[in-house]
Amino acid sequence: MDQNYYMPGEWFPHSCCWMLWPYRSDNWRNQAKPARKAFLQVATAIAKFESVIIGVRNDCFTDAIQLLKEYQQNFPSKYEIHMIVLESDDCWMRDCGPTFVIPKDLDSLKPLGGIDWDFNAWGSKLPSWELDEQIAHQVIEHAKAIRWKPDHFILEGGSIHTDGEGTILTTEQCLLHSNRNPHLSKQHIESYLLEYLGAEKVIWLTRGLTADLDTDGHIDNFCCFTKPGEVLLAWSDDINDEQYHISREALAILEQTTDARNRSLKIVKIPIPPKLTYTESEIQELEGVDELEFARLPGERLAGSYVNFYIANGGIVMPSFDVSTDSIAKDILQSVFPSYEIVQVPGRDILLGGGNIHCITQQQPQWP
């Protein structure tokens, strides 16, 4: 790994956004038809600000192209939404895709870089993930980037956030889980992050969002950098909600630490939505879900969060859940990103699959 590279903040200019196409009928209700509509809504919202590339399985490609054409007749986009064939097991580009890195010297003539982490479907939670494990390599090749492959190190993109100035944010719940890298100590895991992300310091929160069992507490559903020196933290004022205690635990850690440049952090709280759960009808629309480790159950809590948004070139694409906190969360994000246009997209059908907008997207930095 070239130590002159680093992972920039997500607000760094992008050349495009990468996504994958949903198809699994065991994770997406009604044969993934509602999810496909939701993904197109996200892609179209992002395409107001930058181009989007969607990887689609070959057996879904013709139908996907037709759906995109029909959708764009009613919702034309400023930038191109382009579909290419990519064989995948599921559609979480943030987690199975690459982490892009750029030279620390912004005048460098060196090419874009991409980290191809090992992927094991969040600790073997899917019956198969061989195709997903090849996604990062293919995306890196398509981007004509240099590829670096850490030796026997499992990491999902949703488990890390960076301020682009040397600080990494993550959770012990995920990165220290025995289903990821049981052969490595916390110190060894931290050294991997610092080396491959070109960083100097890791801030470890203990746990992620309550109910985020699919990912074992990914940071991107709980807390993120909004700029150097500032983080957004999912919050609850309901003392009877487990999130109340988890968020305060995280707040205490964030208040007592500094970033890589020795700055104290400004912490902005954003409410979680009221408790969201799977409905009986939504579960009935799944096929073969009992065979998965993360089988869905009626009444089971969903890991709803407004932290799970995408930063585009001049725009923020965030989820809405048709609840009272939607407008509050939008106003908070607008205050945090005053020069950005905030676009809300219905997020429930993405949430039903176990994540949200940040989870299904991956930015490619503009380089050179």
N, C-alpha and C positions, 0 to 999 in steps of 0.2 A: 504494500500500500504506500502510495506517495504521500508523505507527510505534509506536502504543500497544498493538499486539497482539504476542503471542509464542506459540511452540510450547511447551506444557507438557510436563513429563516424563510418561512413559507410565504412571506410578503415580498421576497426577492422576485423580480420580474420573471414570468414564465414564457416558455415558447409554446407549451400546450399542456393539457390535462389528459391523463390516461384513465380509462375505465374498463371494466369487463361486463359482459352481458349475462344477466341471470337466466338460469334454465332449470335448476334443480326443483323438482316437484315435491321433494321431501323437506325442503327448507323455505320454499316460496309457494304461497297458497295459489290455488286455482291454476296450476301448471305454470306458475310464474308470470301470468298475464298482468296482474296488478303491479307486480314489481317492475316489469318491463316498462310500463307506463311511467312509474315513478322514476326509474333510471333515465328515461328520455326527458322527463321534466327537469331533472338535475342537469343533464347534459345541455339542454337548451338554455337553462339559466346561466350556466358557466360560459356557454358560447356567446353570450352578450359581451363577454370580456376577453375571451381567448379561445383558440381552437381546441377541439376535443377529439381524441382518438379512442374508439371503443373496440376492444378485442372481443370477437365473437366466435364461438365454436362453429366448425364447418357445417354441422348438421342443423344449425340454427341460422346460418348466414343469410340465406335467401329471404326468410321470413323477417329477419331483423332489418334488412335493407328496406323491405317493403313497409314495415312499421315506421321506420325513420322517415321515409318519403311521405307517408300519409300524415305523420305528425307535423312535419315541417310545412305542409300545406297550410295548416292552421297556425303554426307557431314557428315562423321563419327565424333563423338565427343570424346574427351579424357575422360571426366567425363560423368556419367550417366544422361540421361534425362528420368525422370520417370513420368508417368501419373497416377493420382488417381481420383476417382469420387468425385467431389465437385459440388453441385448444386449452380449456381450463376445467377444473373440477368444480369451482364455484366462482364468485364474482367480487372478491374483496381485494381490489387492486392495491390498496394501501398496505395490506399485510403480506401478500405474496409477490408484489411487484418490487422493483429496485428502489433503493434510496439514492437519489442523485447527489453528486458532490461536484464542486467547482474549484478551480485554483484560488488560493488565498490572494494571490497577486492578480487583481482584476485586469491588469494589462498583459497578463500572460497569454501566450499563443498555444498553451496546452489545451487539449480537447476536454469536453465534458466527461465526467466519470460516473460510474454507477456501481453501487455495492449490491452484490447478489448474495443475500443472506440465505442460510438454510431455512427451510420452511417445513413444519410438520403438522399443519392444520390445527394450531392452537393446542398442541399436546395430544395429537392423534384423535381429535374429536370428529373427524370425518372418516368414513370407511376407506377412502382413497384420496391421495393428494399429489400423486406423481406428476400430473399435468400442471397443477398450480406451482409446483417446485421449479418448473421450467419457464415460468412466465417472466421472471426478472431477467434471465439471460436473453430471452427473445426481445424484450422491451429495450434492453441496453443495446443490443445489436441494431434494432430499428432506429434508435436515437444516435447511432454511430458514436457511441461513447466507449471509453476505456472501461473494462470490466475488472472488478476486484472481487474475489471470492474468499471470505474468511474461512478458516479451517475448522470445520465441525462446530459451527456456532449458529444456533437457531435464534431468529429475531423476526418479529413482525413490525412493519412500519408504524402501525398504530400504537405500539408500545413505547415510542419515543417522541419527544418534541424538542426543538432547539430554538435558541434565541439568535442563532447565526453569529454569535460573538463568543463562542467557547463554552456555552452552558447547555447541558442536556437534562431534560426532565423525564422521569420515569417512575414506575412503581415496583416495590419489592414483591407485591402480590403476583405480578406477572413474570418479571425477569428472573426472580429467584424460585419460581415454581419448579417442582421436581419433574414436571412433564416437558420442560424446555431443555435446559443444559445442566442436568444433575451432576455432571463430571466437573463443573466449574464452580469456584467460590465466587462470592460477591465481588471480591477484589479482581479476580480474573475477568468477570463479566464487565466490570467497569473499565478495565484496561482495553478490552475489545472496543467498547463504545468510544473511548477517547481516541484510540488509534484510527479507527475507520471513519469516524465522523469529524476528525480534525478538531476535537474539543479539548477542554482543560478541566472541566468540572462536571460531575453528575450530581443532581439533586434527586434524592430518593424519597418519594412519598411512600407511605406504608401500604395503603390500599387504594383501589380505584372506586368507581361508582358502584353503589349497591345494586345488586341484581345483574351485574355484568359478568355472568358466569361463563358465557361462551368464550370470552377472551381472557379470563382470569384478571380482570381489572386493568384494561388498557388505559394509558394516560390520556389518549385523544378523546375519550368519552367523559373525562373528569376535569382535567386541568391542562391549559395550554399557554404558551407565550403568545402575546398579541403584539409585542415589540420588545426590544431589549429592555430589561428592567421591569417588565410588567407581565403579570399572568392573570388569566381568567379562571376562576374556580367555581365548579358546580356547587350549589348551596341549598340547604333546607333549613327553615326555621321551625319545623315541626319536631319537637323533642321526642315524639313517639316514632319517628322515622329513623331507621338505621343510618340514613344518609346524614342526619343531623350530627351524629357523633363522628362519622368518617370525615366529613368536611371540616369539622373543627380540629380534628387530629391533623389534617393536612395544613390547615391554616397555621397551626402552631409551628409546624416544621418550616413553612415558607416564611413566617415572620422572624424566625431565628437564624435564617441562613442568608448568604449573599451569593451573587452569581460569580462567574469566572472573572469579572472585572471589579469584584469587591463592592458591587452595588447592592443595597437593600432592595427588596422587591416591592413594587406596588401591586397590591392584590385587589382585583375587581371580582366581586361576587355576582354570580348569575343564577337565578333560581332553577331548580329542576322542575319539570312539569308535574302536575298532580299525578298520583300513582296510576300508571297505565298497566293494563294486564291483557293477556291473550283472551279472546272470546271463544266460546264453544264453536261458533260457526267458522271462525278463522282456523281453528285446529282441524275441524272436519274437512277443510279444503286442502289439507296437506296429504301427501301420499307417501307411505313407507317411513314416516317419521319415527316410528318405534324402533327402527334399526339404528338410529343415530344416538350417540352418547348424550347429546343435548336435546333429547326429546322434549317437545313443547307440551304444556298442559294448560287446560282452561283455568283462568284465574292466576296463572303464574305471572309475576311482575316482569315488565319490560324495562330495559335499561335506558329509559328516555333521557336525553340530555341535549341542551342547546350548545354545549361546547363542541359538539361533533359537526362543525361547519367547515366549508372550504374557502380559502382565501384565493381569489382570482386577481387578475390584473385590474385593479380599481373596483372590484366587487367582492361582496361576501355572500355566499350562497349557504343559507342556514335552514334547518328543518322547522316545520310547524306541526302541531299535533291537534289543532282545533280545540285548544284549551285556553283558559284565561291568561296563562303565563306567556303565551306566544308574543303578544304585543310588548309585554314588559321586557322579555329577552331581546326582542328586536331593537328596542330603544337603548338597551344597555350596549349592544354591539355597535349601534350607530354612534354612541358616545365614545366607545373605544376606538372605532375606526371612522372618525368624522369626515374624512375625504372619500370614503368608499360608498358605493351604492349597495344597500342591503336588500337582498332578494330572499324571500321565504318560499320554500317549496314543501308541499305536504310530505312528511317524513314517516308516517306510520307504517306504510307497506315496506319501507326499507328497515325500519326498526323491528318489524316482525321477523326478519331474517337474522337479527342479532347485532345490527350496527346502525350506522347512518351515513350522512353525506361525506364526512371526512374519510370514513372507512372504505367507501367505494371509489375513491378518487386518489390520484397521485400526481403531483405537479412535476413537470420537467422544467428546470430552471433555464432561462434564456442564456445560452452560451454557444459560441462567443458572441 
